[in-house]
Amino acid sequence: MNIPEYIHAIWENDLKGAVEWMYKTNPLSGVCGRICTHKCETVCSISHRGEAVAIRWLKRYAIDNLPTDEIKKIALETITKPVNKKVAIIGGGPAGLSAAYYLTLLGYGITIYDENAALGGMMRYGIPEYRLPYDKLDRDIEIIKSLGVTVKTKTKIDKNQFVKIRKDYDAVFV
């Protein structure tokens, strides 16, 4: 997750640089800055001399203090040229959203199908809002959608729909 790099960028007061490092490996950094169990801090080598580096809080600080439009620009900077292929993603939880992000960066046209009214999967429907505020989850999702990802919510995919989707797309991620 490029932790030393984004910590150094924060140390240099370069929040844009920190978020650039985060988005190389984690399109849900805002979520992680809130719900990560930060087990790595229990084995942080710095803790032998004092307190561990508060990695989760640093990630949250950088993400929360950089405007959404700046984060969208960071995400857009890494898109390659379109490859004229379409991928359907069934399920808008963390795996589906991450797949949509990285496949879009590689130039694929992406459509996410989700049976729920809003994307997020277990992040939205399994984690209480006091632990992961929906506006923060929606911000991460908005950034992914801003790359050109098409979203079809309230769409449960049955066997017949799956067969049709399989014909209409070059690949399907479930």
Secondary structure, 3 states (H helix, E strand, C coil): CCHHHHHHHHHCCCHHHHHHHHHCCCCCHHHHHHHCCCHHHHHCHHHHCCCCCCHHHHHHHHHHHCCHHHHHHHHHCCCCCCCCCEEEEECCCHHHHHHHHHHHHCCCEEEEECCCCCCCCHHHHCCCCCCCCHHHHHHHHHHHHCCCCEEECCCCCCHHHHHHHHHHCCEEEC
